Amino acid sequence: MQLPNGAWPWWSGMRESRYITQHIVAGFGHLEGLGAADLRPDGQTQAMLQNAVQWLDAEVDRDYRELVKRTKKEDMEKYVPNGADIHFLYARSFFPRWPIDGATSTATDFYKQRLAATWLSHGLQEQAMIALALHRLGDRSTAQLIMESLTQRATQSEELGMHWKNFQGGYDWWQFPAETHALMIEAFLEVANDAASVNALRTYMLKLKQTTDWKTTKATAEACYALLLTGSDWLGDDDAIAIKVGGAEVRADKKEAGSGALEKTWSSAEVKPSMGDVIITSTADKPSWGALHWQYFEQMDKVTPRESPFSIKKEVMLTEQTDAGPRLILLDKSRALKAGDKLTVRIELRTDRYADYVHMKDLRAAGLEPTEAISGYKYQGGLGYYQSIRDASMNFFFDRIAPGTYVFEYALRVTHAGDFSNGITTAMCMYAPEFSSHSSGTRIEVLK
């Protein structure tokens, strides 16, 4: 698909694209970093790559001359390089064997100078690219300053590893979570030379994959590059993990290749109180995770709350009309309900990590009916979701949840007298079912 001028288009038949060309050039830089590229000087790959680099140099020179022509001198002194400028320096920095010379050198020096003064105004992914590019292109003091700043702003967790709580993903290519974290791994390896941080970053990358998907093939390739770039082999098939349940060692008949995943099930007759003691011993220097599920039957209103990375709190309140407008009153023993009363269900959902494809199911008593009758897409509590109204439950489907606290409310109408179990609210990451949580059960009494 490479065009005669050396650039690549986005799709065949389109005009050349600077971003796509820079992305492919950086991709070849990644391959070389992993020792997986064809480096023969007379090979087709190197000729293709050299043509692309030459086109990028000429394109950046042309853009810079246009910038100088239309920009006042005082504005040039305040210029903040954009994402395309930063991406070029990052992609180009992989190939010092083709020196940046001539007019392109003037443009590159200008962008380097302005980035050294304005790097704080950019997002996390761009800051990582700036640090890598400046480190490779000679400005190592600024690169070290950026890495120190990133270290100070990072959050360290024994379970989740190293990440940035204030990072907000977006729709621009420099705001994607997987690509951002992959660049952080590359920067802390090459610029900071910090092995402990690199392993903590790799841990977070894998934990991110446990509850989310890497949205695109591009994100997956970047994540794989970062995980393969350095560190010990975390995918080796070894017997370094020993599991004891109730004092008896768990031996799996079959393990999944690569991940080492195993599964063991006990029937109700085999379950003993001592099996509440689980000991996991690992001699391998790599993260591991698993889950223990205990299934049993219990009356809904006697169920106690359970937390995981999800936490759910459910409240049912009476909506009472007053002279000052509607007022919500938390139900208790002293407050009697009657048919026709309007109730408001408030659900508070908390999570400490990103999670994709989450289903939250709120059961309701038989004597209650929702005031809404039509399912559909909604936005509430800072989240967009699909709400499905069923005979005995209200269902919420989220394609992605970011760390934080979210509150949802919906209305019910009391239709029958009686003493009812109002059920529980459950939230589950559908592709990582060990990440599930439920609220406590409650009862509702409606007088005749």
Residue pairs with C-beta under 8 A, 6 or more apart in sequence:
1 8
1 9
1 12
2 8
2 48
2 51
2 52
3 9
3 16
5 16
5 51
5 55
6 21
6 51
6 52
6 53
6 54
6 55
7 16
7 17
7 18
7 21
7 52
7 55
7 56
7 59
8 16
8 17
8 20
8 21
8 24
8 52
9 15
9 16
9 17
9 20
10 17
10 20
16 55
18 56
18 59
18 84
18 88
19 84
19 87
19 173
21 52
21 55
21 56
22 56
22 84
22 87
22 88
22 91
23 87
23 91
23 218
24 52
25 49
25 52
25 53
25 56
25 91
25 92
25 94
25 95
26 87
26 90
26 91
26 94
27 221
28 37
28 45
28 49
28 94
29 91
29 93
29 94
29 95
30 94
30 225
31 37
32 39
32 94
33 94
33 225
33 229
34 225
34 228
34 229
37 45
38 44
38 45
38 46
39 46
40 46
49 95
50 98
53 92
53 95
53 98
54 98
56 88
56 91
56 92
57 92
57 100
57 104
58 104
60 85
60 88
60 104
60 107
60 108
61 102
61 103
61 104
61 106
61 107
63 107
64 103
64 106
64 107
64 110
65 103
67 76
67 79
68 76
71 79
79 114
80 114
80 118
80 121
81 111
81 114
81 115
81 118
83 126
83 172
83 173
83 174
85 111
85 115
86 111
86 115
86 122
86 126
86 129
86 130
86 133
86 174
87 129
87 174
88 111
89 108
89 111
89 112
89 115
89 129
89 130
89 133
89 134
89 137
90 129
90 130
90 132
90 133
92 100
92 108
92 133
93 132
93 133
93 136
93 137
94 136
96 136
100 108
108 137
112 133
112 134
112 137
112 139
115 130
115 133
115 134
115 142
116 134
116 139
116 142
119 126
119 127
119 130
119 142
119 146
120 149
122 130
123 174
123 175
123 180
124 150
124 164
124 167
124 180
124 184
125 174
125 175
125 176
125 179
125 180
125 183
126 174
127 146
127 149
127 150
128 150
128 180
128 183
128 184
128 186
128 187
129 183
130 143
130 146
131 142
131 143
131 146
131 147
131 150
131 187
131 191
132 143
132 183
132 186
132 187
132 190
132 191
134 140
134 142
134 143
134 146
135 143
135 190
135 191
143 191
144 191
144 192
146 191
147 187
147 188
147 191
147 192
147 194
150 164
150 184
150 187
150 188
151 192
151 194
151 197
153 164
153 166
154 162
154 163
154 164
154 197
155 162
155 163
155 164
155 165
156 162
156 200
157 163
159 207
160 203
160 204
160 207
160 352
160 353
161 199
161 200
161 201
161 202
161 203
161 204
161 205
161 207
161 287
162 197
162 200
162 201
162 203
162 204
163 181
163 201
163 204
165 403
167 177
167 180
168 175
168 402
169 175
169 176
169 177
169 402
170 176
173 179
174 180
176 215
176 219
177 208
177 212
177 354
178 205
178 208
178 214
178 215
178 219
178 220
178 222
178 223
179 218
179 219
179 222
181 201
181 204
181 205
181 208
181 223
181 226
182 205
182 222
182 223
182 225
182 226
183 222
183 226
184 201
185 198
185 201
185 202
185 205
185 226
185 227
185 229
185 230
186 225
186 226
186 229
188 194
188 197
188 198
188 201
189 198
189 229
189 230
195 231
198 230
198 231
199 231
202 226
202 227
202 231
202 234
203 287
205 223
205 226
205 227
206 227
206 234
206 287
207 287
207 289
207 353
208 353
208 354
209 223
210 289
210 432
210 435
211 309
211 353
211 354
211 355
211 356
211 429
211 431
211 432
211 435
212 354
212 355
212 356
212 400
213 356
213 357
213 431
214 220
214 223
227 234
232 285
232 286
234 286
234 287
235 258
235 259
237 255
237 257
237 258
237 260
238 260
238 284
240 282
240 283
240 284
241 260
241 280
241 281
241 282
241 284
241 288
242 249
242 280
242 281
242 282
243 249
243 250
243 278
243 279
243 280
243 281
244 250
244 278
244 279
244 280
244 281
245 264
245 275
245 277
245 278
246 272
246 274
246 275
246 276
246 277
247 274
247 277
250 262
250 264
252 262
252 263
252 264
254 262
255 261
255 262
256 262
266 275
278 292
280 288
280 290
282 288
290 434
291 433
291 434
293 434
299 421
299 441
300 363
300 421
300 422
300 423
300 424
300 441
301 421
301 422
301 441
301 442
301 443
302 441
303 424
303 438
303 440
303 441
304 440
305 312
305 313
305 437
305 438
305 439
305 440
306 436
306 437
306 438
307 437
308 434
308 435
308 436
308 437
309 351
309 352
309 353
309 355
309 435
309 437
310 349
310 350
310 351
310 355
310 427
310 428
310 429
310 435
310 436
310 437
311 349
311 350
311 351
311 437
312 347
312 348
312 349
312 350
312 360
312 425
312 426
312 427
312 437
312 438
312 439
313 347
313 348
313 439
314 345
314 346
314 347
314 348
314 362
314 424
314 425
314 439
314 440
314 442
315 330
315 345
315 346
315 347
315 348
316 331
316 343
316 344
316 345
316 346
316 422
316 442
316 444
317 328
317 329
317 330
317 331
317 343
317 344
317 345
317 346
318 328
318 329
318 331
318 335
318 337
318 341
318 342
318 343
318 344
319 326
319 327
319 328
319 341
319 342
319 343
319 344
319 411
320 326
320 327
320 328
320 329
321 327
328 344
328 346
329 335
331 337
331 343
331 444
336 445
336 447
337 343
337 414
337 444
337 445
337 446
337 447
338 414
338 417
338 446
338 447
339 414
339 415
339 416
339 417
339 446
340 413
340 414
341 413
341 414
341 446
342 371
342 411
342 412
342 413
342 414
343 368
343 411
343 412
343 413
343 414
344 409
344 410
344 411
344 412
345 362
345 364
345 394
345 409
345 410
345 411
345 412
346 407
346 408
346 409
347 360
347 362
347 407
347 408
347 409
347 425
347 439
348 405
348 406
348 407
349 360
349 381
349 401
349 405
349 406
349 407
349 408
349 427
350 404
350 405
350 406
351 401
351 403
351 404
352 403
353 403
354 400
354 401
354 402
354 403
355 398
355 400
355 401
355 429
355 432
355 435
356 399
356 400
356 401
356 429
356 431
357 397
357 398
357 399
357 429
357 430
357 431
358 397
358 398
358 401
358 427
358 428
358 429
358 430
359 395
359 396
359 397
359 398
359 427
359 428
359 430
360 395
360 396
360 397
360 398
360 425
360 426
360 427
360 428
361 393
361 394
361 395
361 396
361 425
361 426
361 427
362 393
362 394
362 395
362 396
362 423
362 425
363 392
363 393
363 422
363 423
363 424
363 425
364 370
364 392
364 393
364 394
364 412
364 422
364 423
365 420
365 421
365 422
365 423
365 444
366 392
366 416
366 418
366 420
367 414
367 415
367 416
367 417
367 418
367 420
367 444
367 446
368 412
368 413
368 414
368 415
368 420
368 422
368 444
369 412
369 413
369 415
370 389
370 394
370 410
370 411
370 412
370 413
371 410
371 411
371 412
371 413
372 389
372 410
372 411
373 389
374 389
375 386
375 387
375 388
375 389
376 386
376 387
377 384
377 385
377 386
377 387
378 384
378 385
378 386
378 387
379 385
380 408
380 409
381 406
381 407
381 408
382 404
382 406
383 398
383 401
383 406
384 398
384 399
385 396
385 397
385 398
386 396
386 397
387 394
387 395
387 396
387 397
387 410
388 394
388 395
388 396
388 397
389 395
392 423
393 423
394 410
396 408
414 446
416 446
417 446
417 447
417 448
418 445
418 446
419 443
419 444
419 445
419 446
420 443
420 444
420 445
420 446
421 441
421 442
421 443
422 441
422 442
422 443
422 444
423 441
424 438
424 439
424 440
424 441
425 438
425 439
426 436
426 437
426 438
426 439
427 436
427 437
427 438
428 435
428 436
428 437
429 435
429 436
